[in-house]
Amino acid sequence: MAPTKVIIIGCGIAGPVLGAFLQNKGYRVVIYERTKRDSDAAGVSLMLQSNGLRVLSLLPNFDIAAIPAQPLDSMNFRSWMPDAEVSLAESATPRLGRERFGFQMRGAERPELQRMLIDTALASGVEIHWEQTPTALEQGDDEVRVLFADGAADTASFVIGCDGIHSSTRAALFGKERADYTGCTQIGGVSVVEDLKTKGYAMTTIYGNGNSLIMYPISDRKVSWAVTQFEAEERDTWRAMDAEKQEEFKKGPLSQWGFEGAGLIASAHRIVKYGLYDRPQLTTWHKGRVALLGDAAHPTSPHLGQGANQAFEDVYHLVRLLTQANPTAAPQPTAALAAVFAEYEGLRIARTAILVNGARRMGELRVVGGVDACLARNETVRRMYTDDAQVLEKTAFVLEGPFTGASEI
């Protein structure tokens, strides 16, 4: 009997990981991605944390030590405002986290990590098709038919939408939704810092008035950074700034940060800009033989660095539940698949909602306007990071996921 076919929509960060796991569990996996391979739409960087690394450590034929990333030793918090140019707090929790959670958080260059995950999926036997935009889903009794913009179609036993914050799978299931602009944009880039090793591998947040800068190393010479600020609305996709706008930004007031940010933006290459949006939280992530995963299900702002890590947690639980319910990977009736999807979302919706809301609150803390509000923010940051042991306790809820002890997949 031919293996049960699964279609995954989206080949960003989560899609290849899910594909490799399912292929190794006996399914035949086909991934469709709307962009070109090695597209520059992948973003700049991401933060891999213990919960996400724990899942990646289970990926067949994948060496997490080979991930192009830089482990972090510490976190620094600074204030860069007139009459308040001070260090607020320093924390060793990234280093201490390795002792407690088994993995040390690390900054990764997103396009490089994505290429590595794609190569792993391909080596596992996953089939990937590029520049294919899904337009509709047609569900039958035993299969799902996916229609594409070029007139092509494909059919599988079930479909998982891993197609990110602009998910066409989500729109096909639940209709188009309004995205609410948060009032903030981000401008991000990567800079080369020759003496980075001597400065130490730290994630640093610098707070201004109406803006903030976060920066962290993604190699022993590269630093990824992002400036968040109150600004008029920008389209909510990664969009490269043209050469003129990049030069204007490199010389403008938002490039003049102090502390670790001094001179950073002036040396950047490939600067991108995008808006930050909120989307409605779903009460269900599936219909029939189709389910959502990652940002397609629970899009989040970047302020906790948990977007990719929560997607990897989704992957773990979905693979675990599919395998437990159907160890032979045989074709399943819709009711059986729907039961698995319901259990999966029952585990994940509440947890991801907490983190989506937490990321929103962190963003609101980072970017405030007015001197009094900024000084109050500074005091809050000081209190948050005075005790590393307390910080580890508060973050254990996230960083110990998605399992403790032995893996069930």
N, C-alpha and C positions, 0 to 999 in steps of 0.2 A: 504494500500500500504506500502511495506517495505521502511524504510528510505533510502535515497540516500547514497551510500557507497563512502567513500573517503579513499584513501591510502596515508599515510604520510611516506616518506622514511627518517628515522633518528629520534632517540629518545635521542638527546642530551639536549640542553637547549630550543631551539625553538619548536621542534616537540611536546613535551607534552603540551606546552602552546597552540599552535594552535589546537591540538587535543581536549583539554578540551573545548575551545571556540566553535569549530564546533559541537562537540557532544551536547553541550547545546543549539545549534541553530537548532537541529533536524536532523543532519547528523549521519550516522553510520561511525565511524572513526576506522580505523585499522592502527597501526604503525608497521613498520618493521625496525629493528636495527641490524647492522652487528656485533656488539660486544656483549659480555656477559653483563648481568645485573650487576651493580656495578663494571664494568671494571675500571681498573686504567688508562684507556686512556682518561679520562674526563678532564685532566688538573689539575691545582693546585687551582687557585682562579680566581675571576673576580670582577670587580668594577660595582656595581649597581648604576646607576645615575638616576636623576629625571625622565627623559623621559622613561626609562625602568620600573621604579617603578610605574609610572603612569599607564602603561598598566597592570602590574601585580596586581594592586589594583582593577582592573575590573574582575579578574579571579574568576569564581564562586567557592565557598567553599574553598577559599584560603585566608589566613591571612598573609599579608606582614609583620606584626609585629613578626610573628613566624619564619621568614627567619633566618637561622643561619648566622648572619652577624654582623659586628660592624660598627655603624655610625662613620663618621670621623668629627673631629672638625676643622682641619686645614691642610694646606699643607706647607711643609718645603723644601727648596732647598739649597744644600750645595756643596761646591767645595772641593775635596779631592785630592790635587796635591801638590808636593813639592813647597813651596813658595806661595801656594794659597789654604791653608787650612782654608777656611772662609765660613761663612754663607752668602748666596746670597740674600735670600728673605724668608719671612714667610707670609702666607696668611690665612685669616679666611673665605675664600669663601665657603668651604664645609658647615660650620655652617650658614653663611648668605644665602646660597643657599636654605636652608629649608624655610626661611622666604619668599623668592621670588618665588620659584618654587614649594613649597609644600612638598618636600621630601628632605631628607638629604642623600648625597652619602654615600654608605657603602660598605666595603669590605666583600666578601662572599667566603666561602670555596666551590669551584665549585662542587665537588662530593656530598656534603651535600645538596646544593640547587637543584641539578639535581634529587636526590632521592625524595625530597619534591615535585617537579613538576611532577615527574612520578606518585607518589602516588595520587596527585590531578587528573591527567588524568585518572588513573584507577578508582578512586572514581566516576568520571563523567561517567563511562561506556566505556571508550576507551579500545580497545583490543590491546595488545602489544605483538609482537613476537620478540624474541632475537635470535642472531646468524643466521641471515638471510641476505645474501649478494645479492642485486639485480645485475643482469648482463645485462638485456635488457628491453626495453619498446616496446610494440606493440600497436599502437593506431588504434582503429576502429571508426566507425561512432558514436557510443554511449558509448564507454567505452575505458579503457586503461588496457592492460594486462601486469603485471609485472612478469618477469621471474627471478628465483633465482638460485644461484650457485649449490644448492643441487638437482636441477631438478624440484622443486615445482614452482607453479605459482598462482597468484591471480589477480582478476579483480575488477575494481572500475569505478565509473563514471568519476572521475578525480584524479590526483596524484599531490601532492606537495612535492618537494624535499627539505628537511631540513637536508641534510646529510653532511653539513659542508664543510670545505676547500678541502676535497678529494672527493667531491660529485660524486657518480656514476650516479646520475640523470642528472647532468650537462653534464657529458661525453656522456651519452646516447642521449641527445638532441643536443649537439653542437660539439661533438668530443673531443678527448683528447687535452690538451693544454700544452704548455711549461710553466713551473714555473721558474722564474728568481730569482736566489739567490741574496739577498741584500748585502751579504758580512758580515752579522752579525749572531751570534747565541745568544740564551738566555739559561741560566741555572737558574732554579727556584726551590724553596722549601718552606717549612713551618718550622718555629722555635717557640719554646715556650719562652716567655719573662715574667718572674714572676712579675716584677714591672711595667708592661705595663701601668696600670691605673695611676700610679703616674707620668709617663712620658707624658701622654696625648695621645689621639687617633688621630694621624696625619699620612698622607701619606707623605713620605719623599723621595726625589730624591737626590742622591749623584753623582756628576759628577767627573769622572777621565779623564785620557788621553787615549783615545781609548776604553773607557768603561764607563758604568754607572750602578748604583744600584737603583732600586725603591723598596720601601717597604711600606706595609700598614697592619693594623690589620684586622683580619677576625673573632676575638672573643676578649674577655677581657684578653686572655692570649696567643693567637697565632698571629704571624706575617707572612704574605706571602711576599716573596721577589723574585726578578729576576735580574740577572746580564746580561746586554747586552754588547757584545764585538765584535770587529773585529776578525774574525777567519775563518779558512778553512771550507768548506761546511759540514753541517750535514744534515741528512735526516729531512724533515720538518714535523715530527710527534713528539708528546710527547713520549720520550723514557727514561725510568728509567736508571740511571747510576748504574753500579754494585757497590758492597760494596767497592772494592778497589779504583775505580775512585772517589767515594763519599768522602772517607777518604783523598785521594790525594787533592781533591778540597778544603775540609774543612781546610787543612793546607797550601794551596798554596797562592800565592800573591793576588788572587782575593777574598780571604776571609778576608783580612786585612783592611777593611774599617773603617773609623773613624766616629765621630758623632754618630747618632742613629744606624749606622751599626756595631759598635764595638761589636765583639763577636757573632754577629747574625748567621753567616753562620756555625760557628763551632758547633752550637747546633741544626742544622737542621736535619730533618728526611725526607726520600723520596725525593731525589734530582732528577730532570729531566732535560733533555737537548734537544734542538731542533733548527733547522735552521729557519730563517725568509726569506720568499719568497714573491715576487710580482707575481700576475697573471693578465692576460689581463682583462680589463673591458668590460663587455658584453653590447651590445646595445639593447638586448631584453632578458627577463627572462622567456619566455614561448614559447611553440610550441603546438598548438592544445589544448589538454586537460591536459597538464602538465605544471607546473610552478615551479620556484625556489624561495627560501626564505632564508634569513640569509646569513651565510658565503658561502652557495652554490651559491648564486647569486652575492654577493659582498664581497669576502674574504678580510680581512684587517689585517694589522699588529696591535699589541696590544697597541701602544703608546698613544692612546687617551682613551683607556678603553671603547670603544663604540661598540665593536663587538656584545655582547649579547643584549645591549640596542637597537641597530639598528634592530636586528632580532625581538625584541618585537614590535618595531614600524611597521615592515613589517606585523607582525601578526595582529596588530590592523587594519591596512588599508585593508588587504586582507579579514578579517572577516567582516568588515564594508561594503565593496563593494559587497561581495557575498550575504550578508543579504539584502542590499538595492535592489539588482537586483533580488533576489529570496527569499523573506521572508518565503516561505513555505518549502524551502530546497528540492524542487522537482527536478527530473532529468532534465538537461538542454542540449539543442543541443550544438554542438561544437562551433558554431558561438557566442552563448550567453556567454559561458565560456571564449572564447578567448577575447571577448570585456571586460569582467571584468578583466582578467589578463592584458590586454593592459592598462586599466586605472590604475590598481595597479602599474605596472612598470613605467607608466608615472609620477606618484607621487613620486616614490621612487628612480629611477635611478640617477637623478641629485643630490638629497640630499645625497645619500650614496656615490656617487663619490667624493663629496666635502670632506666628512669625511675620506674616504680611502686615498685621497691625503693628507689631513691634518695629518693623522696618520703617513704617510710616511715622511712628513716634520718634524714632531716632533721627529721621530726616528733619522733623519739626524742631528737634533740639539743636541740630547742627546749624541750621540756617534760620536765624532770627534777626529782626531789624530793630534798631534803636539801642542807644548805649546802655540804658538801664536793663533792658531785656538781655543784652549780650553779657553784661556783668553777672546777672542772675544765672544765665546759662553756664558761664565759667565756673561758678560755685557748684553748680550741679555736677559738672564734669569732675571737679576735684573730689567731691564726695563719692562719685561712682567708682573711682579708681584708687582709693586710698589703701585698700586691703586686697591683695592678690588672691588670698584664700577665699574671700567672699565673692570675688569676681568669678572664680572657678566654680563655686557652688551655684551661682546664678546661671552660668552658661552650661552646666552639666545637662540640664534638661534637653538642650539642643545637641551638644557635642557627644553625648553618649549614644545617640541614635545611630542607625535604626534598629540595632540589636546589641545586646551584651552577651558575652559568652560565645558559644559556637554559633556560626552562621547556619541558617536553615535552608540555604540554597547551595 
